[in-house]
Amino acid sequence: MKGKLVRVGTTYVPVQCVDQSAKWYAEKLGATINYQDDDKAILDLANQSFFLVKSQENENANFVDHRGTKRFSLTFEVDGIESLYMIHEEFRGYGIQTGEIEDRGHTGENFVFSDPDGNTFDVWSELSPAYKKMQTLHEAEVKK
């Protein structure tokens, strides 16, 4: 393979009301709204572009696995257990539908949360090794 996938650039999230959803993502999750019209909003969130796209009723980004369990399609990472507990408490304070913090038998801990349209997302206490390396290199460059 000559090329390789380098990063995820955009995530598309189905929503019922673009305006209300964009405000929710900005106020509750700290997203920056870069563009908005009646059909979509383009947000910066967690170093990625998110398109909130007006969808048909009862659409969301979740799916059901072969065992019948509702699953999320996206995991956000935070920098360590302390950050996970802090953001979990913050989300609950904002009234965001937030699950309990879980130990799923692998490194770190997780919890899930949902937006007003029922899109469920995961939060994990561990930054990926590639991101940690990139972050360390960036911080070294900034110090120069």
DSSP file (Angstrom, degrees, kcal/mol; ACC not computed):
  #  RESIDUE AA STRUCTURE BP1 BP2  ACC     N-H-->O    O-->H-N    N-H-->O    O-->H-N    TCO  KAPPA ALPHA  PHI   PSI    X-CA   Y-CA   Z-CA
    1    1 A M              0   0    0      0, 0.0     0, 0.0     0, 0.0     0, 0.0   0.000 360.0 360.0 360.0 120.5    0.0    0.0    0.0
    2    2 A K        +     0   0    0      2,-0.0     2,-0.2     0, 0.0     0, 0.0   0.899 360.0  33.8 -74.7 -42.0    1.6    3.2   -1.1
    3    3 A G        -     0   0    0      3,-0.0     2,-0.3     0, 0.0     0, 0.0  -0.562  69.7-158.6-105.6 173.4   -0.5    5.6    0.9
    4    4 A K        -     0   0    0     -2,-0.2     2,-0.3     0, 0.0    -2,-0.0  -0.993  30.5 -97.7-149.4 154.0   -2.1    5.2    4.3
    5    5 A L        -     0   0    0     -2,-0.3     3,-0.1     1,-0.2     0, 0.0  -0.564  36.9-175.5 -70.1 131.2   -4.9    6.7    6.3
    6    6 A V        -     0   0    0      1,-0.4     2,-0.3    -2,-0.3    -1,-0.2   0.842  54.2 -23.0-101.0 -41.9   -3.4    9.4    8.5
    7    7 A R        -     0   0    0      0, 0.0     2,-0.6     0, 0.0    -1,-0.4  -0.982  63.2 -95.0-162.0 165.3   -6.2   10.7   10.6
    8    8 A V        -     0   0    0     -2,-0.3    41,-0.1     1,-0.2     3,-0.1  -0.828  36.9-178.6 -87.8 123.9  -10.0   11.1   10.8
    9    9 A G        +     0   0    0     -2,-0.6    40,-1.9     1,-0.3     2,-0.4   0.839  60.8  18.6 -93.2 -37.4  -10.7   14.6    9.5
   10   10 A T  E     -a   49   0A   0     38,-0.2     2,-0.4    40,-0.0    -1,-0.3  -0.998  54.3-162.4-141.9 139.3  -14.5   14.8    9.9
   11   11 A T  E     -a   50   0A   0     38,-2.3    40,-2.7    -2,-0.4     2,-0.5  -0.981  16.4-146.0-117.9 133.8  -17.2   13.1   11.8
   12   12 A Y  E     -a   51   0A   0     -2,-0.4    40,-0.2    38,-0.2    38,-0.0  -0.873  14.6-171.4-103.0 129.1  -20.8   13.4   10.7
   13   13 A V  E     -a   52   0A   0     38,-3.1    40,-2.5    -2,-0.5     2,-0.3  -0.979  19.3-132.2-123.6 122.8  -23.5   13.4   13.4
   14   14 A P  E     +a   53   0A   0      0, 0.0     2,-0.3     0, 0.0    47,-0.2  -0.555  32.9 172.0 -75.2 135.3  -27.2   13.3   12.6
   15   15 A V  E     -a   54   0A   0     38,-2.6    40,-2.7    -2,-0.3     3,-0.2  -0.952  35.6-140.9-139.2 158.2  -29.4   15.8   14.5
   16   16 A Q  S    S+     0   0    0     -2,-0.3     2,-0.5     1,-0.3    -1,-0.1   0.886  95.8  29.0 -84.7 -44.7  -33.0   17.0   14.3
   17   17 A C     >  -     0   0    0      1,-0.2     4,-2.6    37,-0.1    -1,-0.3  -0.929  65.8-164.7-124.7 106.4  -32.5   20.7   14.9
   18   18 A V  H  > S+     0   0    0     -2,-0.5     4,-2.8    20,-0.3     5,-0.2   0.901  88.6  49.6 -57.3 -46.4  -29.2   22.1   13.6
   19   19 A D  H  > S+     0   0    0      1,-0.2     4,-2.1     2,-0.2    -1,-0.2   0.944 114.2  42.8 -62.2 -50.6  -29.4   25.4   15.5
   20   20 A Q  H  > S+     0   0    0      1,-0.2     4,-2.3     2,-0.2    -1,-0.2   0.906 116.3  48.9 -63.0 -42.2  -30.3   23.8   18.9
   21   21 A S  H  X S+     0   0    0     -4,-2.6     4,-2.8     2,-0.2     5,-0.2   0.915 109.1  51.6 -65.8 -43.3  -27.7   21.1   18.5
   22   22 A A  H  X S+     0   0    0     -4,-2.8     4,-2.2    -5,-0.3    -1,-0.2   0.923 111.4  48.2 -59.7 -44.0  -24.9   23.4   17.5
   23   23 A K  H  X S+     0   0    0     -4,-2.1     4,-3.1    -5,-0.2     5,-0.3   0.916 111.3  50.9 -61.6 -42.9  -25.6   25.6   20.6
   24   24 A W  H  X>S+     0   0    0     -4,-2.3     4,-3.1     1,-0.2     5,-0.6   0.938 111.0  47.3 -60.7 -48.4  -25.6   22.5   22.8
   25   25 A Y  H  X5S+     0   0    0     -4,-2.8     6,-2.0     1,-0.2     4,-1.2   0.878 116.0  45.8 -62.4 -37.6  -22.3   21.3   21.5
   26   26 A A  H  X5S+     0   0    0     -4,-2.2     4,-0.9     4,-0.2    -2,-0.2   0.949 120.2  37.5 -69.4 -49.1  -20.8   24.7   21.9
   27   27 A E  H  <5S+     0   0    0     -4,-3.1    -2,-0.2    -5,-0.2    -3,-0.2   0.906 128.2  30.5 -72.1 -43.0  -22.2   25.4   25.4
   28   28 A K  H  <5S+     0   0    0     -4,-3.1    -3,-0.2    -5,-0.3    -2,-0.1   0.838 132.6  27.0 -89.4 -35.4  -21.8   21.9   26.9
   29   29 A L  H  <<S-     0   0    0     -4,-1.2    -3,-0.2    -5,-0.6    -2,-0.1   0.495 101.0-116.4-109.8  -5.6  -18.8   20.4   25.1
   30   30 A G     <  +     0   0    0     -4,-0.9    -4,-0.2    -5,-0.3    -3,-0.1   0.699  54.6 162.5  80.1  19.0  -16.8   23.6   24.2
   31   31 A A        -     0   0    0     -6,-2.0     2,-0.5    -7,-0.1    14,-0.2  -0.346  35.8-130.7 -69.2 153.0  -17.1   23.2   20.4
   32   32 A T  E     -B   44   0A   0     12,-2.2    12,-2.4    -2,-0.0     2,-0.7  -0.927  15.0-136.9-104.4 127.4  -16.4   26.2   18.2
   33   33 A I  E     +B   43   0A   0     -2,-0.5    10,-0.2    10,-0.2     3,-0.1  -0.762  28.1 170.9 -86.5 116.9  -19.1   26.8   15.5
   34   34 A N  E     +     0   0A   0      8,-3.1     2,-0.3    -2,-0.7     9,-0.2   0.738  66.0   1.2 -96.3 -28.6  -17.3   27.6   12.2
   35   35 A Y  E     -B   42   0A   0      7,-1.3     7,-2.8     2,-0.0    -1,-0.3  -0.983  62.1-179.6-158.9 147.9  -20.3   27.5    9.9
   36   36 A Q  E     +B   41   0A   0     -2,-0.3     5,-0.2     5,-0.2     2,-0.2  -0.961  10.5 152.4-155.4 137.4  -24.0   27.0   10.1
   37   37 A D        -     0   0    0      3,-2.8     3,-0.1    -2,-0.3    -2,-0.0  -0.756  62.6 -77.1-140.9-166.9  -27.1   26.9    7.8
   38   38 A D  S    S+     0   0    0     -2,-0.2   -20,-0.3     1,-0.2   -19,-0.1   0.744 127.6  41.3 -69.5 -22.4  -30.4   25.1    7.9
   39   39 A D  S    S+     0   0    0      1,-0.2    15,-2.8    14,-0.1     2,-0.3   0.694 122.4   0.3 -99.2 -22.4  -29.0   21.8    6.8
   40   40 A K  E     - C   0  53A   0     13,-0.2    -3,-2.8    -3,-0.1     2,-0.4  -0.993  46.8-145.6-161.3 160.5  -25.7   21.6    8.8
   41   41 A A  E     -BC  36  52A   0     11,-1.6    11,-2.8    -2,-0.3     2,-0.6  -0.995  17.6-146.8-130.9 139.3  -23.3   23.1   11.3
   42   42 A I  E     -BC  35  51A   0     -7,-2.8    -8,-3.1    -2,-0.4    -7,-1.3  -0.936  25.3-178.7-109.5 120.4  -19.6   22.7   11.1
   43   43 A L  E     -BC  33  50A   0      7,-3.3     7,-2.8    -2,-0.6     2,-0.6  -0.852  28.8-136.8-120.1 150.7  -17.8   22.5   14.4
   44   44 A D  E     +BC  32  49A   0    -12,-2.4   -12,-2.2    -2,-0.3     2,-0.3  -0.948  39.8 157.0 -99.2 124.2  -14.3   22.2   15.8
   45   45 A L  E >   - C   0  48A   0      3,-2.6     3,-0.6    -2,-0.6   -14,-0.1  -0.946  62.5  -8.3-151.8 126.3  -14.3   19.8   18.7
   46   46 A A  T 3  S-     0   0    0     -2,-0.3     3,-0.1     1,-0.2    31,-0.1   0.894 126.8 -54.9  55.5  45.6  -11.4   17.7   20.1
   47   47 A N  T 3  S+     0   0    0      1,-0.2     2,-0.3     0, 0.0    -1,-0.2   0.817 121.2  94.6  60.1  33.9   -9.0   18.6   17.2
   48   48 A Q  E <  S- C   0  45A   0     -3,-0.6    -3,-2.6   -37,-0.0     2,-0.5  -0.977  77.2-110.7-148.9 158.8  -11.5   17.4   14.6
   49   49 A S  E     -aC  10  44A   0    -40,-1.9   -38,-2.3    -2,-0.3     2,-0.5  -0.823  30.3-166.2 -93.4 128.4  -14.2   18.8   12.4
   50   50 A F  E     -aC  11  43A   0     -7,-2.8    -7,-3.3    -2,-0.5     2,-0.6  -0.967   6.6-157.4-115.8 128.7  -17.8   17.7   13.3
   51   51 A F  E     -aC  12  42A   0    -40,-2.7   -38,-3.1    -2,-0.5     2,-0.8  -0.930   4.6-156.6-102.7 116.9  -20.7   18.2   10.9
   52   52 A L  E     -aC  13  41A   0    -11,-2.8   -11,-1.6    -2,-0.6     2,-0.5  -0.863  21.2-165.1 -89.8 112.9  -24.0   18.2   12.6
   53   53 A V  E     -aC  14  40A   0    -40,-2.5   -38,-2.6    -2,-0.8   -13,-0.2  -0.874  23.4-117.2-111.5 127.8  -26.3   17.2    9.7
   54   54 A K  E     -a   15   0A   0    -15,-2.8     2,-0.2    -2,-0.5   -38,-0.2  -0.435  46.6-178.6 -61.0 125.6  -30.1   17.6    9.8
   55   55 A S        -     0   0    0    -40,-2.7     3,-0.1    -2,-0.2     2,-0.1  -0.656  30.6 -83.9-121.7 175.2  -31.5   14.1    9.6
   56   56 A Q    >   -     0   0    0     -2,-0.2     3,-1.3     1,-0.2    -1,-0.1  -0.344  67.3 -71.4 -71.9 163.2  -34.8   12.4    9.4
   57   57 A E  T 3  S+     0   0    0      1,-0.2    -1,-0.2    -2,-0.1     3,-0.1  -0.201 116.3  15.5 -57.0 146.3  -36.6   11.6   12.6
   58   58 A N  T 3  S+     0   0    0      1,-0.2     2,-0.3    -3,-0.1    -1,-0.2   0.606  90.1 135.3  66.1  15.7  -35.2    8.9   14.9
   59   59 A E    <   +     0   0    0     -3,-1.3     2,-0.3     2,-0.0    -1,-0.2  -0.738  21.1 152.2 -89.4 142.8  -31.8    8.9   13.2
   60   60 A N        -     0   0    0     -2,-0.3   -45,-0.1     2,-0.2    59,-0.1  -0.953  54.6-104.0-156.7 176.7  -28.7    8.8   15.3
   61   61 A A  S    S+     0   0    0     -2,-0.3    58,-0.1   -47,-0.2     2,-0.1   0.376  83.8 104.1 -88.5   4.6  -25.1    7.6   15.1
   62   62 A N        -     0   0    0     10,-0.1     2,-0.3    56,-0.1    -2,-0.2  -0.321  48.2-168.6 -81.9 166.4  -25.6    4.5   17.4
   63   63 A F  E     -D   71   0B   0      8,-1.7     8,-3.8     6,-0.1     2,-0.5  -0.963  21.7-119.1-147.3 165.4  -25.9    0.9   16.3
   64   64 A V  E     -D   70   0B   0     -2,-0.3     6,-0.2     6,-0.2     8,-0.0  -0.928  28.3-140.5-110.0 127.5  -26.9   -2.4   17.9
   65   65 A D    >   -     0   0    0      4,-2.5     3,-2.1    -2,-0.5    -1,-0.0  -0.146  36.8 -87.3 -79.2-179.7  -24.3   -5.2   18.0
   66   66 A H  T 3  S+     0   0    0      1,-0.3    -1,-0.1     2,-0.1    -2,-0.0   0.652 128.1  55.0 -65.6 -15.5  -25.0   -8.9   17.4
   67   67 A R  T 3  S-     0   0    0      2,-0.1    -1,-0.3     0, 0.0    -2,-0.0   0.423 121.0-105.9 -95.1   0.0  -25.9   -9.4   21.1
   68   68 A G  S <  S+     0   0    0     -3,-2.1     2,-0.4     1,-0.3    -2,-0.1   0.611  72.6 142.7  87.9  12.4  -28.5   -6.6   21.0
   69   69 A T        -     0   0    0      1,-0.0    -4,-2.5     0, 0.0    -1,-0.3  -0.747  53.8-121.9 -91.1 130.2  -26.5   -4.1   22.9
   70   70 A K  E     -D   64   0B   0     -2,-0.4     2,-0.3    -6,-0.2    -6,-0.2  -0.537  37.3-165.2 -69.6 131.3  -26.7   -0.4   21.9
   71   71 A R  E     -D   63   0B   0     -8,-3.8    -8,-1.7    -2,-0.3     2,-0.2  -0.851  17.5-131.2-121.7 153.9  -23.3    0.9   20.9
   72   72 A F        -     0   0    0     -2,-0.3    49,-0.2   -10,-0.2   -10,-0.1  -0.578   9.1-148.3 -91.8 162.7  -21.6    4.2   20.3
   73   73 A S  S    S+     0   0    0     47,-0.7     2,-0.4    -2,-0.2    48,-0.1   0.374  74.5  51.0-113.7   3.5  -19.5    4.9   17.3
   74   74 A L        -     0   0    0     46,-0.4    48,-2.5     2,-0.0     2,-0.5  -0.996  56.9-162.0-147.8 135.5  -17.0    7.3   18.7
   75   75 A T  E     -e  122   0C   0     -2,-0.4     2,-0.3    46,-0.2    48,-0.2  -0.977  10.4-154.1-118.2 126.4  -14.7    7.5   21.7
   76   76 A F  E     -e  123   0C   0     46,-3.3    48,-2.9    -2,-0.5     2,-0.4  -0.721  15.0-140.5 -89.6 148.0  -13.2   10.8   22.9
   77   77 A E  E     -e  124   0C   0     -2,-0.3     2,-0.3    46,-0.2    48,-0.2  -0.882  15.4-171.1-110.6 143.4   -9.9   10.6   24.9
   78   78 A V        -     0   0    0     46,-2.4     2,-1.5    -2,-0.4     6,-0.1  -0.851  37.3 -99.4-123.5 165.8   -8.9   12.6   27.9
   79   79 A D  S    S-     0   0    0     -2,-0.3     4,-0.4    47,-0.1    47,-0.2  -0.578  81.6 -36.1 -93.0  77.3   -5.5   12.8   29.6
   80   80 A G  S  > S-     0   0    0     45,-2.1     4,-2.0    -2,-1.5     5,-0.1  -0.105  75.7 -68.0 102.6 166.1   -5.7   10.4   32.5
   81   81 A I  H  > S+     0   0    0      1,-0.2     4,-2.6     2,-0.2     5,-0.2   0.886 126.2  55.3 -60.0 -44.0   -8.1    9.2   35.2
   82   82 A E  H  > S+     0   0    0      1,-0.2     4,-2.2     2,-0.2    -1,-0.2   0.914 109.0  47.9 -59.6 -43.1   -8.2   12.5   37.0
   83   83 A S  H  > S+     0   0    0     -4,-0.4     4,-2.6     2,-0.2     5,-0.3   0.887 109.7  53.9 -63.5 -38.8   -9.3   14.3   33.8
   84   84 A L  H  X S+     0   0    0     -4,-2.0     4,-2.3     1,-0.2    -2,-0.2   0.942 110.5  45.2 -60.9 -48.1  -11.9   11.6   33.2
   85   85 A Y  H  X S+     0   0    0     -4,-2.6     4,-2.1     1,-0.2    -1,-0.2   0.879 113.3  51.2 -64.8 -37.7  -13.5   12.1   36.7
   86   86 A M  H  X S+     0   0    0     -4,-2.2     4,-2.4    -5,-0.2    -2,-0.2   0.936 112.9  43.2 -65.2 -46.8  -13.4   15.9   36.3
   87   87 A I  H  X S+     0   0    0     -4,-2.6     4,-2.9     2,-0.2     5,-0.2   0.855 111.1  56.2 -70.3 -33.1  -15.1   15.9   32.9
   88   88 A H  H  X S+     0   0    0     -4,-2.3     4,-2.1    -5,-0.3    -1,-0.2   0.936 111.3  43.5 -60.1 -46.9  -17.7   13.3   34.1
   89   89 A E  H  X S+     0   0    0     -4,-2.1     4,-2.2     2,-0.2    -2,-0.2   0.900 113.3  51.9 -65.5 -41.4  -18.6   15.6   37.0
   90   90 A E  H  X S+     0   0    0     -4,-2.4     4,-1.6     2,-0.2    -2,-0.2   0.928 109.2  49.6 -60.7 -46.8  -18.7   18.6   34.8
   91   91 A F  H  <>S+     0   0    0     -4,-2.9     5,-2.4     1,-0.2     4,-0.4   0.913 110.8  49.5 -59.9 -43.6  -21.0   16.8   32.3
   92   92 A R  H ><5S+     0   0    0     -4,-2.1     3,-1.3     1,-0.2    -1,-0.2   0.893 107.9  54.6 -63.2 -38.6  -23.4   15.8   35.1
   93   93 A G  H 3<5S+     0   0    0     -4,-2.2    -1,-0.2     1,-0.3    -2,-0.2   0.818 106.0  52.5 -63.2 -30.9  -23.4   19.4   36.3
   94   94 A Y  T 3<5S-     0   0    0     -4,-1.6    -1,-0.3    -3,-0.2    -2,-0.2   0.511 119.3-112.2 -80.8  -5.4  -24.4   20.5   32.9
   95   95 A G  T < 5 +     0   0    0     -3,-1.3     2,-0.3    -4,-0.4    -3,-0.2   0.664  61.8 157.6  81.0  16.3  -27.3   18.1   32.9
   96   96 A I      < -     0   0    0     -5,-2.4     2,-0.6    -6,-0.2    -1,-0.3  -0.569  54.9-107.3 -73.4 134.8  -25.8   15.9   30.2
   97   97 A Q  E     +F  114   0C   0     17,-0.6    17,-2.1    -2,-0.3     2,-0.4  -0.527  54.7 176.7 -63.6 112.1  -27.1   12.4   30.2
   98   98 A T  E     -F  113   0C   0     -2,-0.6    15,-0.2    15,-0.2     2,-0.0  -0.980  22.2-141.8-131.4 129.2  -24.0   10.6   31.5
   99   99 A G        -     0   0    0     13,-3.3     2,-0.1    -2,-0.4     3,-0.1  -0.221  37.8 -81.6 -79.3 175.0  -23.4    7.0   32.4
  100  100 A E        -     0   0    0      1,-0.1    12,-0.3    11,-0.1     2,-0.3  -0.384  49.7 -97.5 -73.2 154.4  -21.4    5.7   35.3
  101  101 A I        -     0   0    0     10,-0.1     2,-0.3    -2,-0.1    10,-0.2  -0.597  50.4-161.3 -72.9 134.3  -17.6    5.4   35.1
  102  102 A E  B     -G  110   0C   0      8,-3.6     8,-2.2    -2,-0.3     2,-0.7  -0.891  27.7-144.4-124.1 147.6  -16.6    1.9   34.2
  103  103 A D        -     0   0    0     -2,-0.3     6,-0.1     6,-0.2     4,-0.1  -0.962  20.6-175.3-102.0 110.9  -13.6   -0.4   34.3
  104  104 A R        -     0   0    0     -2,-0.7     3,-0.1     4,-0.4    -1,-0.1   0.237  53.0 -95.6 -96.6  13.5  -14.0   -2.4   31.1
  105  105 A G  S    S+     0   0    0      1,-0.4     2,-0.2     3,-0.2     4,-0.1   0.555  97.8  86.8  88.1   7.2  -11.1   -4.7   31.8
  106  106 A H  S    S-     0   0    0      2,-0.3    -1,-0.4     1,-0.1    -2,-0.2  -0.739  93.9 -55.2-125.8 178.8   -8.5   -2.8   29.7
  107  107 A T  S    S+     0   0    0     -2,-0.2    19,-0.2    -3,-0.1    -1,-0.1  -0.257 103.6   0.4 -55.4 136.5   -6.2    0.1   30.5
  108  108 A G  S    S-     0   0    0     17,-0.1    -4,-0.4    16,-0.1    -2,-0.3  -0.129  83.8 -85.4  81.4-176.3   -8.0    3.1   31.9
  109  109 A E        -     0   0    0     -6,-0.1    16,-2.2    -5,-0.1     2,-0.3  -0.867  35.2-161.0-130.5 163.8  -11.7    3.8   32.6
  110  110 A N  E     -GH 102 124C   0     -8,-2.2    -8,-3.6    -2,-0.3     2,-0.3  -0.912  10.5-174.0-140.1 162.1  -14.6    5.0   30.5
  111  111 A F  E     - H   0 123C   0     12,-1.6    12,-2.5    -2,-0.3     2,-0.3  -0.960  18.9-133.9-149.7 161.0  -18.0    6.5   30.6
  112  112 A V  E     - H   0 122C   0    -12,-0.3   -13,-3.3    -2,-0.3     2,-0.3  -0.832  18.9-177.3-112.8 153.5  -20.7    7.2   28.0
  113  113 A F  E     -FH  98 121C   0      8,-2.5     8,-3.2    -2,-0.3     2,-0.4  -0.959  13.0-141.2-142.6 162.1  -22.8   10.3   27.4
  114  114 A S  E     -FH  97 120C   0    -17,-2.1   -17,-0.6    -2,-0.3     6,-0.2  -0.946   7.8-136.2-127.7 146.5  -25.5   11.3   25.0
  115  115 A D    >   -     0   0    0      4,-2.2     3,-2.1    -2,-0.4   -94,-0.0  -0.379  46.3 -89.9 -85.6 175.4  -26.4   14.5   23.1
  116  116 A P  T 3  S+     0   0    0      0, 0.0    -1,-0.1     0, 0.0  -101,-0.0   0.711 127.1  57.2 -62.5 -19.2  -30.0   15.7   23.0
  117  117 A D  T 3  S-     0   0    0      2,-0.1     3,-0.1  -103,-0.1   -59,-0.0   0.393 121.1-104.7 -90.8   3.1  -30.6   13.7   19.8
  118  118 A G    <   +     0   0    0     -3,-2.1     2,-0.5     1,-0.3   -56,-0.1   0.532  68.5 150.5  86.1   6.0  -29.6   10.4   21.5
  119  119 A N        -     0   0    0   -105,-0.1    -4,-2.2   -60,-0.1     2,-0.4  -0.623  35.8-149.3 -69.7 123.0  -26.2   10.1   19.8
  120  120 A T  E     - H   0 114C   0     -2,-0.5   -47,-0.7    -6,-0.2   -46,-0.4  -0.812  16.6-175.4-102.4 136.4  -24.1    8.3   22.4
  121  121 A F  E     - H   0 113C   0     -8,-3.2    -8,-2.5    -2,-0.4     2,-0.3  -0.909  16.2-134.3-127.9 155.0  -20.4    8.9   22.7
  122  122 A D  E     -eH  75 112C   0    -48,-2.5   -46,-3.3    -2,-0.3     2,-0.4  -0.778   8.6-155.7-106.2 151.2  -17.7    7.2   24.9
  123  123 A V  E     -eH  76 111C   0    -12,-2.5   -12,-1.6    -2,-0.3     2,-0.4  -0.999  11.0-166.7-127.7 129.8  -15.0    9.0   26.9
  124  124 A W  E     -eH  77 110C   0    -48,-2.9   -46,-2.4    -2,-0.4   -14,-0.2  -0.908  22.6-137.9-119.2 142.9  -11.7    7.1   27.7
  125  125 A S  S    S+     0   0    0    -16,-2.2   -45,-2.1    -2,-0.4     2,-0.5   0.428  79.2  81.4 -80.1   1.6   -9.1    8.1   30.2
  126  126 A E        -     0   0    0    -17,-0.2     2,-0.3   -47,-0.2   -47,-0.1  -0.920  67.5-143.0-117.4 130.2   -6.2    7.2   28.0
  127  127 A L        -     0   0    0     -2,-0.5    -2,-0.0   -50,-0.1   -48,-0.0  -0.680  36.6-105.7 -80.9 141.0   -4.6    9.2   25.2
  128  128 A S     >  -     0   0    0     -2,-0.3     4,-2.5     1,-0.1     5,-0.2  -0.339  25.6-118.3 -64.9 148.1   -3.4    7.1   22.3
  129  129 A P  H  > S+     0   0    0      0, 0.0     4,-2.4     0, 0.0     5,-0.2   0.870 113.9  53.1 -56.1 -39.4    0.4    6.6   22.1
  130  130 A A  H  > S+     0   0    0      2,-0.2     4,-2.3     1,-0.2     5,-0.2   0.903 110.7  46.5 -64.8 -40.4    0.5    8.3   18.7
  131  131 A Y  H  > S+     0   0    0      2,-0.2     4,-2.9     1,-0.2     5,-0.2   0.914 110.9  52.2 -68.3 -41.5   -1.3   11.4   20.0
  132  132 A K  H  X S+     0   0    0     -4,-2.5     4,-2.5     2,-0.2    -2,-0.2   0.921 111.3  47.7 -58.1 -43.9    0.9   11.5   23.1
  133  133 A K  H  X S+     0   0    0     -4,-2.4     4,-2.4     2,-0.2    -2,-0.2   0.929 113.1  47.3 -63.5 -45.5    4.0   11.4   20.9
  134  134 A M  H  X S+     0   0    0     -4,-2.3     4,-2.4     1,-0.2    -2,-0.2   0.905 112.6  49.9 -62.4 -41.7    2.6   14.2   18.6
  135  135 A Q  H  X S+     0   0    0     -4,-2.9     4,-2.5     2,-0.2    -2,-0.2   0.900 110.3  49.9 -64.4 -42.2    1.7   16.3   21.6
  136  136 A T  H  X S+     0   0    0     -4,-2.5     4,-2.0     2,-0.2    -2,-0.2   0.907 111.7  48.1 -63.2 -43.2    5.2   15.9   23.1
  137  137 A L  H  X S+     0   0    0     -4,-2.4     4,-2.0     2,-0.2    -2,-0.2   0.904 111.8  50.2 -64.1 -41.3    6.8   16.9   19.8
  138  138 A H  H  X S+     0   0    0     -4,-2.4     4,-2.2     1,-0.2    -2,-0.2   0.917 109.6  49.9 -63.9 -43.7    4.5   19.9   19.5
  139  139 A E  H  X S+     0   0    0     -4,-2.5     4,-1.7     1,-0.2    -1,-0.2   0.872 109.4  52.2 -63.3 -37.0    5.2   21.1   23.1
  140  140 A A  H  X S+     0   0    0     -4,-2.0     4,-0.8     1,-0.2    -1,-0.2   0.890 109.7  49.3 -65.4 -39.1    9.0   20.8   22.4
  141  141 A E  H >< S+     0   0    0     -4,-2.0     3,-0.7     1,-0.2    -2,-0.2   0.891 108.8  52.5 -65.5 -40.3    8.6   22.9   19.3
  142  142 A V  H 3< S+     0   0    0     -4,-2.2    -1,-0.2     1,-0.2    -2,-0.2   0.861 105.6  55.1 -65.1 -36.0    6.7   25.5   21.2
  143  143 A K  H 3<        0   0    0     -4,-1.7    -1,-0.2     1,-0.3    -2,-0.2   0.708 360.0 360.0 -71.4 -20.0    9.4   25.8   23.8
  144  144 A K    <<        0   0    0     -4,-0.8    -1,-0.3    -3,-0.7    -2,-0.1   0.495 360.0 360.0 -65.9 360.0   12.1   26.5   21.2
